Amino acid sequence: MTQVAAVAEEQDHHPDWSNSWNRVVIELRSHDAGAVTERDHRLAEAIDRVADEFV
């Protein structure tokens, strides 16, 4: 979560998320646009790269 938070901050994107035990849920949606945008897709790709480090 810390690594994803750093990436989100770099991208000036602040997703909604929660964690409980060993599960993290990240909701990507640009609130100002009211939809999923290219910015959300870029952050999702970055999150995937971070997650790949742990597989």
PDB file of N, CA, C and O in Angstrom:
ATOM      1  N   MET A   1       0.821  -1.188   0.000  1.00  0.00           N
ATOM      2  CA  MET A   1       0.000   0.000   0.000  1.00  0.00           C
ATOM      3  C   MET A   1       0.862   1.248   0.000  1.00  0.00           C
ATOM      4  O   MET A   1       0.518   2.244  -0.636  1.00  0.00           O
ATOM      5  N   THR A   2       1.956   1.200   0.695  1.00  0.00           N
ATOM      6  CA  THR A   2       2.831   2.358   0.764  1.00  0.00           C
ATOM      7  C   THR A   2       3.397   2.700  -0.603  1.00  0.00           C
ATOM      8  O   THR A   2       3.463   3.871  -0.977  1.00  0.00           O
ATOM      9  N   GLN A   3       3.801   1.689  -1.345  1.00  0.00           N
ATOM     10  CA  GLN A   3       4.359   1.925  -2.677  1.00  0.00           C
ATOM     11  C   GLN A   3       3.289   2.465  -3.632  1.00  0.00           C
ATOM     12  O   GLN A   3       3.564   3.364  -4.427  1.00  0.00           O
ATOM     13  N   VAL A   4       2.097   1.929  -3.558  1.00  0.00           N
ATOM     14  CA  VAL A   4       1.003   2.419  -4.406  1.00  0.00           C
ATOM     15  C   VAL A   4       0.647   3.856  -4.021  1.00  0.00           C
ATOM     16  O   VAL A   4       0.383   4.683  -4.893  1.00  0.00           O
ATOM     17  N   ALA A   5       0.640   4.151  -2.736  1.00  0.00           N
ATOM     18  CA  ALA A   5       0.337   5.510  -2.293  1.00  0.00           C
ATOM     19  C   ALA A   5       1.355   6.501  -2.855  1.00  0.00           C
ATOM     20  O   ALA A   5       0.990   7.611  -3.242  1.00  0.00           O
ATOM     21  N   ALA A   6       2.618   6.108  -2.901  1.00  0.00           N
ATOM     22  CA  ALA A   6       3.650   6.990  -3.446  1.00  0.00           C
ATOM     23  C   ALA A   6       3.423   7.241  -4.936  1.00  0.00           C
ATOM     24  O   ALA A   6       3.567   8.369  -5.409  1.00  0.00           O
ATOM     25  N   VAL A   7       3.070   6.194  -5.670  1.00  0.00           N
ATOM     26  CA  VAL A   7       2.791   6.339  -7.105  1.00  0.00           C
ATOM     27  C   VAL A   7       1.568   7.223  -7.312  1.00  0.00           C
ATOM     28  O   VAL A   7       1.578   8.102  -8.174  1.00  0.00           O
ATOM     29  N   ALA A   8       0.521   6.999  -6.536  1.00  0.00           N
ATOM     30  CA  ALA A   8      -0.697   7.810  -6.657  1.00  0.00           C
ATOM     31  C   ALA A   8      -0.394   9.271  -6.381  1.00  0.00           C
ATOM     32  O   ALA A   8      -0.913  10.157  -7.061  1.00  0.00           O
ATOM     33  N   GLU A   9       0.437   9.523  -5.396  1.00  0.00           N
ATOM     34  CA  GLU A   9       0.806  10.904  -5.072  1.00  0.00           C
ATOM     35  C   GLU A   9       1.583  11.537  -6.221  1.00  0.00           C
ATOM     36  O   GLU A   9       1.344  12.692  -6.575  1.00  0.00           O
ATOM     37  N   GLU A  10       2.511  10.782  -6.804  1.00  0.00           N
ATOM     38  CA  GLU A  10       3.276  11.287  -7.952  1.00  0.00           C
ATOM     39  C   GLU A  10       2.345  11.671  -9.105  1.00  0.00           C
ATOM     40  O   GLU A  10       2.581  12.652  -9.811  1.00  0.00           O
ATOM     41  N   GLN A  11       1.288  10.884  -9.281  1.00  0.00           N
ATOM     42  CA  GLN A  11       0.345  11.126 -10.370  1.00  0.00           C
ATOM     43  C   GLN A  11      -0.758  12.102  -9.970  1.00  0.00           C
ATOM     44  O   GLN A  11      -1.640  12.403 -10.774  1.00  0.00           O
ATOM     45  N   ASP A  12      -0.715  12.591  -8.750  1.00  0.00           N
ATOM     46  CA  ASP A  12      -1.749  13.487  -8.222  1.00  0.00           C
ATOM     47  C   ASP A  12      -3.141  12.871  -8.383  1.00  0.00           C
ATOM     48  O   ASP A  12      -4.098  13.524  -8.797  1.00  0.00           O
ATOM     49  N   HIS A  13      -3.206  11.584  -8.037  1.00  0.00           N
ATOM     50  CA  HIS A  13      -4.460  10.838  -8.139  1.00  0.00           C
ATOM     51  C   HIS A  13      -4.665  10.155  -6.789  1.00  0.00           C
ATOM     52  O   HIS A  13      -3.742   9.535  -6.260  1.00  0.00           O
ATOM     53  N   HIS A  14      -5.852  10.263  -6.238  1.00  0.00           N
ATOM     54  CA  HIS A  14      -6.086   9.758  -4.894  1.00  0.00           C
ATOM     55  C   HIS A  14      -7.299   8.832  -4.895  1.00  0.00           C
ATOM     56  O   HIS A  14      -8.424   9.272  -4.658  1.00  0.00           O
ATOM     57  N   PRO A  15      -7.063   7.545  -5.164  1.00  0.00           N
ATOM     58  CA  PRO A  15      -8.168   6.594  -5.236  1.00  0.00           C
ATOM     59  C   PRO A  15      -8.746   6.296  -3.857  1.00  0.00           C
ATOM     60  O   PRO A  15      -8.112   6.537  -2.830  1.00  0.00           O
ATOM     61  N   ASP A  16      -9.950   5.774  -3.864  1.00  0.00           N
ATOM     62  CA  ASP A  16     -10.544   5.271  -2.627  1.00  0.00           C
ATOM     63  C   ASP A  16     -10.009   3.867  -2.419  1.00  0.00           C
ATOM     64  O   ASP A  16      -9.940   3.073  -3.358  1.00  0.00           O
ATOM     65  N   TRP A  17      -9.627   3.564  -1.178  1.00  0.00           N
ATOM     66  CA  TRP A  17      -9.178   2.205  -0.917  1.00  0.00           C
ATOM     67  C   TRP A  17      -9.379   1.827   0.525  1.00  0.00           C
ATOM     68  O   TRP A  17      -9.556   2.675   1.400  1.00  0.00           O
ATOM     69  N   SER A  18      -9.345   0.523   0.752  1.00  0.00           N
ATOM     70  CA  SER A  18      -9.476   0.001   2.110  1.00  0.00           C
ATOM     71  C   SER A  18      -8.635  -1.261   2.204  1.00  0.00           C
ATOM     72  O   SER A  18      -8.322  -1.901   1.200  1.00  0.00           O
ATOM     73  N   ASN A  19      -8.283  -1.597   3.417  1.00  0.00           N
ATOM     74  CA  ASN A  19      -7.572  -2.851   3.629  1.00  0.00           C
ATOM     75  C   ASN A  19      -8.084  -3.512   4.892  1.00  0.00           C
ATOM     76  O   ASN A  19      -8.431  -2.854   5.873  1.00  0.00           O
ATOM     77  N   SER A  20      -8.120  -4.826   4.836  1.00  0.00           N
ATOM     78  CA  SER A  20      -8.517  -5.636   5.980  1.00  0.00           C
ATOM     79  C   SER A  20      -7.764  -6.946   5.889  1.00  0.00           C
ATOM     80  O   SER A  20      -7.873  -7.682   4.908  1.00  0.00           O
ATOM     81  N   TRP A  21      -7.003  -7.221   6.927  1.00  0.00           N
ATOM     82  CA  TRP A  21      -6.168  -8.411   6.974  1.00  0.00           C
ATOM     83  C   TRP A  21      -5.256  -8.473   5.768  1.00  0.00           C
ATOM     84  O   TRP A  21      -4.362  -7.638   5.636  1.00  0.00           O
ATOM     85  N   ASN A  22      -5.454  -9.434   4.885  1.00  0.00           N
ATOM     86  CA  ASN A  22      -4.534  -9.588   3.750  1.00  0.00           C
ATOM     87  C   ASN A  22      -5.174  -9.163   2.429  1.00  0.00           C
ATOM     88  O   ASN A  22      -4.764  -9.634   1.368  1.00  0.00           O
ATOM     89  N   ARG A  23      -6.155  -8.295   2.480  1.00  0.00           N
ATOM     90  CA  ARG A  23      -6.861  -7.876   1.275  1.00  0.00           C
ATOM     91  C   ARG A  23      -6.885  -6.350   1.174  1.00  0.00           C
ATOM     92  O   ARG A  23      -7.201  -5.649   2.135  1.00  0.00           O
ATOM     93  N   VAL A  24      -6.544  -5.861  -0.013  1.00  0.00           N
ATOM     94  CA  VAL A  24      -6.594  -4.428  -0.293  1.00  0.00           C
ATOM     95  C   VAL A  24      -7.557  -4.223  -1.458  1.00  0.00           C
ATOM     96  O   VAL A  24      -7.467  -4.912  -2.474  1.00  0.00           O
ATOM     97  N   VAL A  25      -8.467  -3.284  -1.306  1.00  0.00           N
ATOM     98  CA  VAL A  25      -9.409  -2.937  -2.368  1.00  0.00           C
ATOM     99  C   VAL A  25      -9.136  -1.501  -2.782  1.00  0.00           C
ATOM    100  O   VAL A  25      -9.151  -0.592  -1.951  1.00  0.00           O
ATOM    101  N   ILE A  26      -8.886  -1.299  -4.074  1.00  0.00           N
ATOM    102  CA  ILE A  26      -8.622   0.037  -4.607  1.00  0.00           C
ATOM    103  C   ILE A  26      -9.682   0.335  -5.656  1.00  0.00           C
ATOM    104  O   ILE A  26      -9.843  -0.414  -6.620  1.00  0.00           O
ATOM    105  N   GLU A  27     -10.396   1.421  -5.465  1.00  0.00           N
ATOM    106  CA  GLU A  27     -11.427   1.825  -6.415  1.00  0.00           C
ATOM    107  C   GLU A  27     -10.913   3.013  -7.220  1.00  0.00           C
ATOM    108  O   GLU A  27     -10.635   4.081  -6.675  1.00  0.00           O
ATOM    109  N   LEU A  28     -10.795   2.806  -8.516  1.00  0.00           N
ATOM    110  CA  LEU A  28     -10.294   3.851  -9.403  1.00  0.00           C
ATOM    111  C   LEU A  28     -11.457   4.450 -10.174  1.00  0.00           C
ATOM    112  O   LEU A  28     -12.116   3.776 -10.965  1.00  0.00           O
ATOM    113  N   ARG A  29     -11.688   5.708  -9.931  1.00  0.00           N
ATOM    114  CA  ARG A  29     -12.718   6.464 -10.642  1.00  0.00           C
ATOM    115  C   ARG A  29     -12.432   7.935 -10.376  1.00  0.00           C
ATOM    116  O   ARG A  29     -12.298   8.355  -9.227  1.00  0.00           O
ATOM    117  N   SER A  30     -12.343   8.701 -11.433  1.00  0.00           N
ATOM    118  CA  SER A  30     -12.085  10.127 -11.274  1.00  0.00           C
ATOM    119  C   SER A  30     -13.378  10.809 -10.851  1.00  0.00           C
ATOM    120  O   SER A  30     -14.310  10.946 -11.643  1.00  0.00           O
ATOM    121  N   HIS A  31     -13.422  11.230  -9.606  1.00  0.00           N
ATOM    122  CA  HIS A  31     -14.646  11.823  -9.062  1.00  0.00           C
ATOM    123  C   HIS A  31     -15.035  13.098  -9.808  1.00  0.00           C
ATOM    124  O   HIS A  31     -16.219  13.365 -10.015  1.00  0.00           O
ATOM    125  N   ASP A  32     -14.033  13.884 -10.209  1.00  0.00           N
ATOM    126  CA  ASP A  32     -14.345  15.124 -10.910  1.00  0.00           C
ATOM    127  C   ASP A  32     -14.972  14.874 -12.279  1.00  0.00           C
ATOM    128  O   ASP A  32     -15.748  15.694 -12.770  1.00  0.00           O
ATOM    129  N   ALA A  33     -14.634  13.730 -12.899  1.00  0.00           N
ATOM    130  CA  ALA A  33     -15.206  13.395 -14.207  1.00  0.00           C
ATOM    131  C   ALA A  33     -16.455  12.531 -14.070  1.00  0.00           C
ATOM    132  O   ALA A  33     -17.250  12.420 -15.003  1.00  0.00           O
ATOM    133  N   GLY A  34     -16.620  11.921 -12.897  1.00  0.00           N
ATOM    134  CA  GLY A  34     -17.765  11.046 -12.681  1.00  0.00           C
ATOM    135  C   GLY A  34     -17.683   9.743 -13.455  1.00  0.00           C
ATOM    136  O   GLY A  34     -18.700   9.098 -13.708  1.00  0.00           O
ATOM    137  N   ALA A  35     -16.463   9.355 -13.832  1.00  0.00           N
ATOM    138  CA  ALA A  35     -16.277   8.144 -14.627  1.00  0.00           C
ATOM    139  C   ALA A  35     -14.827   7.685 -14.541  1.00  0.00           C
ATOM    140  O   ALA A  35     -13.980   8.351 -13.946  1.00  0.00           O
ATOM    141  N   VAL A  36     -14.564   6.541 -15.143  1.00  0.00           N
ATOM    142  CA  VAL A  36     -13.203   6.053 -15.272  1.00  0.00           C
ATOM    143  C   VAL A  36     -12.563   6.795 -16.444  1.00  0.00           C
ATOM    144  O   VAL A  36     -13.135   6.875 -17.531  1.00  0.00           O
ATOM    145  N   THR A  37     -11.374   7.332 -16.204  1.00  0.00           N
ATOM    146  CA  THR A  37     -10.695   8.135 -17.220  1.00  0.00           C
ATOM    147  C   THR A  37      -9.336   7.535 -17.549  1.00  0.00           C
ATOM    148  O   THR A  37      -8.922   6.542 -16.949  1.00  0.00           O
ATOM    149  N   GLU A  38      -8.656   8.137 -18.491  1.00  0.00           N
ATOM    150  CA  GLU A  38      -7.305   7.709 -18.855  1.00  0.00           C
ATOM    151  C   GLU A  38      -6.379   7.793 -17.644  1.00  0.00           C
ATOM    152  O   GLU A  38      -5.474   6.973 -17.494  1.00  0.00           O
ATOM    153  N   ARG A  39      -6.602   8.768 -16.795  1.00  0.00           N
ATOM    154  CA  ARG A  39      -5.801   8.908 -15.571  1.00  0.00           C
ATOM    155  C   ARG A  39      -5.946   7.675 -14.687  1.00  0.00           C
ATOM    156  O   ARG A  39      -4.971   7.218 -14.090  1.00  0.00           O
ATOM    157  N   ASP A  40      -7.160   7.135 -14.600  1.00  0.00           N
ATOM    158  CA  ASP A  40      -7.391   5.918 -13.824  1.00  0.00           C
ATOM    159  C   ASP A  40      -6.660   4.728 -14.441  1.00  0.00           C
ATOM    160  O   ASP A  40      -6.082   3.902 -13.734  1.00  0.00           O
ATOM    161  N   HIS A  41      -6.695   4.657 -15.756  1.00  0.00           N
ATOM    162  CA  HIS A  41      -5.994   3.567 -16.449  1.00  0.00           C
ATOM    163  C   HIS A  41      -4.488   3.637 -16.214  1.00  0.00           C
ATOM    164  O   HIS A  41      -3.842   2.611 -15.998  1.00  0.00           O
ATOM    165  N   ARG A  42      -3.932   4.845 -16.255  1.00  0.00           N
ATOM    166  CA  ARG A  42      -2.486   4.994 -15.993  1.00  0.00           C
ATOM    167  C   ARG A  42      -2.135   4.537 -14.584  1.00  0.00           C
ATOM    168  O   ARG A  42      -1.129   3.856 -14.379  1.00  0.00           O
ATOM    169  N   LEU A  43      -2.962   4.911 -13.613  1.00  0.00           N
ATOM    170  CA  LEU A  43      -2.679   4.487 -12.239  1.00  0.00           C
ATOM    171  C   LEU A  43      -2.856   2.979 -12.102  1.00  0.00           C
ATOM    172  O   LEU A  43      -2.073   2.336 -11.404  1.00  0.00           O
ATOM    173  N   ALA A  44      -3.856   2.404 -12.745  1.00  0.00           N
ATOM    174  CA  ALA A  44      -4.056   0.950 -12.694  1.00  0.00           C
ATOM    175  C   ALA A  44      -2.832   0.220 -13.251  1.00  0.00           C
ATOM    176  O   ALA A  44      -2.400  -0.784 -12.684  1.00  0.00           O
ATOM    177  N   GLU A  45      -2.281   0.712 -14.342  1.00  0.00           N
ATOM    178  CA  GLU A  45      -1.080   0.093 -14.908  1.00  0.00           C
ATOM    179  C   GLU A  45       0.091   0.189 -13.930  1.00  0.00           C
ATOM    180  O   GLU A  45       0.861  -0.762 -13.787  1.00  0.00           O
ATOM    181  N   ALA A  46       0.224   1.317 -13.267  1.00  0.00           N
ATOM    182  CA  ALA A  46       1.299   1.485 -12.286  1.00  0.00           C
ATOM    183  C   ALA A  46       1.091   0.559 -11.090  1.00  0.00           C
ATOM    184  O   ALA A  46       2.050  -0.006 -10.564  1.00  0.00           O
ATOM    185  N   ILE A  47      -0.160   0.406 -10.663  1.00  0.00           N
ATOM    186  CA  ILE A  47      -0.467  -0.502  -9.553  1.00  0.00           C
ATOM    187  C   ILE A  47      -0.110  -1.929  -9.944  1.00  0.00           C
ATOM    188  O   ILE A  47       0.444  -2.671  -9.133  1.00  0.00           O
ATOM    189  N   ASP A  48      -0.417  -2.319 -11.165  1.00  0.00           N
ATOM    190  CA  ASP A  48      -0.057  -3.661 -11.644  1.00  0.00           C
ATOM    191  C   ASP A  48       1.447  -3.875 -11.594  1.00  0.00           C
ATOM    192  O   ASP A  48       1.909  -4.949 -11.209  1.00  0.00           O
ATOM    193  N   ARG A  49       2.217  -2.858 -11.981  1.00  0.00           N
ATOM    194  CA  ARG A  49       3.680  -3.001 -11.935  1.00  0.00           C
ATOM    195  C   ARG A  49       4.176  -3.184 -10.502  1.00  0.00           C
ATOM    196  O   ARG A  49       5.068  -3.993 -10.249  1.00  0.00           O
ATOM    197  N   VAL A  50       3.602  -2.436  -9.572  1.00  0.00           N
ATOM    198  CA  VAL A  50       3.977  -2.590  -8.157  1.00  0.00           C
ATOM    199  C   VAL A  50       3.602  -3.987  -7.675  1.00  0.00           C
ATOM    200  O   VAL A  50       4.403  -4.649  -7.016  1.00  0.00           O
ATOM    201  N   ALA A  51       2.402  -4.436  -7.994  1.00  0.00           N
ATOM    202  CA  ALA A  51       1.935  -5.749  -7.546  1.00  0.00           C
ATOM    203  C   ALA A  51       2.796  -6.880  -8.122  1.00  0.00           C
ATOM    204  O   ALA A  51       3.026  -7.889  -7.455  1.00  0.00           O
ATOM    205  N   ASP A  52       3.262  -6.712  -9.345  1.00  0.00           N
ATOM    206  CA  ASP A  52       4.103  -7.727  -9.971  1.00  0.00           C
ATOM    207  C   ASP A  52       5.394  -7.968  -9.195  1.00  0.00           C
ATOM    208  O   ASP A  52       5.971  -9.052  -9.278  1.00  0.00           O
ATOM    209  N   GLU A  53       5.845  -6.983  -8.454  1.00  0.00           N
ATOM    210  CA  GLU A  53       7.050  -7.137  -7.657  1.00  0.00           C
ATOM    211  C   GLU A  53       6.869  -8.155  -6.532  1.00  0.00           C
ATOM    212  O   GLU A  53       7.850  -8.684  -6.011  1.00  0.00           O
ATOM    213  N   PHE A  54       5.623  -8.429  -6.158  1.00  0.00           N
ATOM    214  CA  PHE A  54       5.350  -9.306  -5.032  1.00  0.00           C
ATOM    215  C   PHE A  54       4.902 -10.696  -5.459  1.00  0.00           C
ATOM    216  O   PHE A  54       4.565 -11.527  -4.615  1.00  0.00           O
ATOM    217  N   VAL A  55       4.895 -10.950  -6.745  1.00  0.00           N
ATOM    218  CA  VAL A  55       4.438 -12.261  -7.241  1.00  0.00           C
ATOM    219  C   VAL A  55       5.619 -13.147  -7.514  1.00  0.00           C
ATOM    220  O   VAL A  55       5.448 -14.290  -7.937  1.00  0.00           O
TER     221      VAL A  55
END
